[in-house]
Each structure stands twice: as C-alpha cells, then as structure tokens.
Amino acid sequence: MNRLMADIKDGIKAMHRYQAGKSVEEVKREYGLNNIIKLASNENPLGPAPEVIAKIKSAAGEVCLYPDSDSRDLKLKLAEKYQLPVEKIFIGNGSDEILDLLMTLVLTEGSEVIQADPAFAKYELAVQSRGGKSIKIGVDQEYRHPLAAMKAAITEQTKVIFICNPNNPTGTTLARKAIIDFLTVIPDDILVVVDQAYQEYITAADYFDGVELLADYPNLFLMRTFSKAYGLAGMRIGYALGNSELIDYLNRLRGPFNVNRLAQQAAVQALTATDHLKKCLDLNKKEKNYLYNEFEKLELDYIKTEANFVMVDSTLPAAEVFIELQKRGIIIRPGSQFGMESWLRVSIGTREQNKLFLKNLAELLAERSS
Ligand SMILES: *Cc1c(COP(=O)(O)O)cnc(C)c1O
C-alpha cells in the first residue's frame, strides 16, 4: 500500500481531525459521573418540537424505503418561506456536507479561500482537503469580520470568501449595510458564502438577511441549518440558498440520497412548529442576558453575542478550565482551540444548566485566586 498512501493529497495529510469535543457518554464513563451538562456544541437545550418528535416516531417504520432524492416537500416548504424558486434551494446532510461539496465544486489546486480568524473550524478543513489554501485574517477589535482587510487579501487565486454571520466562535455579526457594501465591491467571480447557521437567534435590529439580494448577486451563497434553532443537530440536515446554476452542479455532485428520510420529514415539520421555535429563541434571549449579568458580577469580560453561545474571558488558561469543568460534569469549548487562550465558548443552556456552569466557574476562579 506504500504508493497508495504516498499519493494521498498533501492537503489531506496536513489536516487535523475536527475536534468535536467529548460526547456526554464519554465524559460519563471517563469520570464516573451521572449528570453531564453539555454546553460545547451549541445544541438546542429544549430539543426539537414535540410535533417533530411525534413525526419522527410515526415515520420510523418507513426507513426501509430510500428517501426522496430531491427532498421535494422540504424544498417546496422553503420555497414558500423565502419566496424563491426551488432551483435556488439545495438541501444537504448538514451544512457541513454543503461546505464540502461546494469546495469540491469550485476549488482547484492552489485556490485561495479568505476567512476570518477565528471563524468556524470546518472551513479550513474543507478547503485543505481540496488542495486549497485558507487565508485567515484576524477579527477586528470588536471581534467582527475585518471586511476591508479581507477584501485587500483578494488575489488571482481567490475563489471563495467566507463570512460567518453570526460568527462562530465570537458570536458577532456585521451590520446589514456593511455586508451589502462588501458585496457591491467583490468581483462576481468570487463566491461570497454567508454562513447563517445562527440566523434565527439574531436580536440586533440592523441584521443581514440576504435572501432578497440573491437576485442581484449571483455570487452570493447563503447557508442555513436545522441543527441549532430547530434542535435537529443529530438528524444532519441543512440547506443553502443561491445561484441556480451552482446549485444544479451541487445536485450532480452530491450522493443521490444524501439527506435521510427522517431528517427530511422532521425538517418539514419543524418549519411549521413556530411556537416551539419562538420558545427556543425567547429562552436564548433571556438566558444570554442572565449570563451577561452574572459575568459582570464575576468581573469577567465577555463578547456580546447574536447566537446561542457566548465567549467569556475566564482569565485562566482555557485548556485547564476546560479539563476542570469536565471533571465536574460540564463540557464547554476552550478558546485555546482557536487562539483565544483564556476564553471559553459556552452554549447558552436552560437556567438550571447556566447556573451550574456559573457556579462551577465561580468556584474554580475562587480556588485559583486563593
Ligand atoms: C453549527 C454550525 C453549522 C451547522 O452545521 P450542520 O452541519 O448543519 O450541523 C454551520 N456553520 C457554523 C458556523 C456552525 O456553528
């Protein structure tokens, strides 16, 4: 197998595995704990809507049948929601899959992709594996995408620019006008991908939506997901809105049954479960304000967030805080994974979960300072 292994692309050999964090089951086993609070992956603390769970249960008997290759029902539902033709909608096995397919489609050896630093870790992996190169530009002083510097980084090789809005891990957004102004100056042979995984959580008045701009900007590509606000992370289903020609190519490239039967049905149902969605968004808003308040009491800096997670400066080495909290049954994401050495990224949970996180963090801080 020597030649086989030697010939594997350098880009793939240079990759590191995505650090998914320990699962609840692993932490239970490793530390002999019963109650684990996972605030590490921005999952929905209220889960999917009851009617979505009922739908999944009632559809379970049909999993012997292949799913609809075209995700027709879901596309029609999204077409109605966004007032777009179905040709502009692509459904994927999570936005992760869409990201991979898109990079396979548009990158060639040596292509450059511009992104903020820190931003979603998955971008770089998707780029590297296709022989491309990520050009990472540090966020500005307010932890936002540095659009001017990102524009200045464009070369002949640039194929894609990622805007993660709200940004994971910083939670920040750009104002609507800032993104529109950016789009007007970017040549249309560079794809501008706006990752809107947390779109539903945005509370800022001046937010970027983008759907209404698709007609004017054929190089605008929006990615959204059912993993966060709709509570379906384990189902693996996300979607993109964009140029119909590009989406036609993505459809040729994808697996014929990339989106499973239960995921399609759950997503359709989730779109009608508006009461549950509102409940989730209301909880997130209330709890983010609660966390801000408590961080202030602890005299910890934090970054105001437009998503369902928040970055807080623990003032201690985050990698150590991460381990200590894990021993106490609380899983968070250490900022050291993306160059913010004393920061923690914590998903916004229920009041009970947030309280337990804060209590343990406060205990750790007290221990360290004594
Ligand atoms: C969670 C997340 C996604 C969603 O990924 P899925 O594959 O749809 O679960 C996409 N982008 C960002 C920035 C995320 O944080």
PDBQT file of the ligand as one rigid body, heavy atoms in Angstrom, charges set to zero:
ROOT
HETATM    1  C1  LIG A 401     -23.225  24.547  13.851  1.00  0.00    +0.000 C 
HETATM    2  C2  LIG A 401     -22.721  25.258  12.661  1.00  0.00    +0.000 A 
HETATM    3  C3  LIG A 401     -23.095  24.863  11.383  1.00  0.00    +0.000 A 
HETATM    4  C4  LIG A 401     -24.106  23.781  11.197  1.00  0.00    +0.000 C 
HETATM    5  O1  LIG A 401     -23.561  22.663  10.741  1.00  0.00    +0.000 OA
HETATM    6  P1  LIG A 401     -24.513  21.428  10.424  1.00  0.00    +0.000 P 
HETATM    7  O2  LIG A 401     -23.624  20.577   9.591  1.00  0.00    +0.000 OA
HETATM    8  O3  LIG A 401     -25.691  21.958   9.644  1.00  0.00    +0.000 OA
HETATM    9  O4  LIG A 401     -24.917  20.815  11.705  1.00  0.00    +0.000 OA
HETATM   10  C5  LIG A 401     -22.628  25.577  10.299  1.00  0.00    +0.000 A 
HETATM   11  N1  LIG A 401     -21.836  26.631  10.465  1.00  0.00    +0.000 NA
HETATM   12  C6  LIG A 401     -21.470  27.050  11.680  1.00  0.00    +0.000 A 
HETATM   13  C7  LIG A 401     -20.650  28.260  11.819  1.00  0.00    +0.000 C 
HETATM   14  C8  LIG A 401     -21.894  26.363  12.809  1.00  0.00    +0.000 A 
HETATM   15  O5  LIG A 401     -21.502  26.772  14.014  1.00  0.00    +0.000 OA
ENDROOT
TORSDOF 0
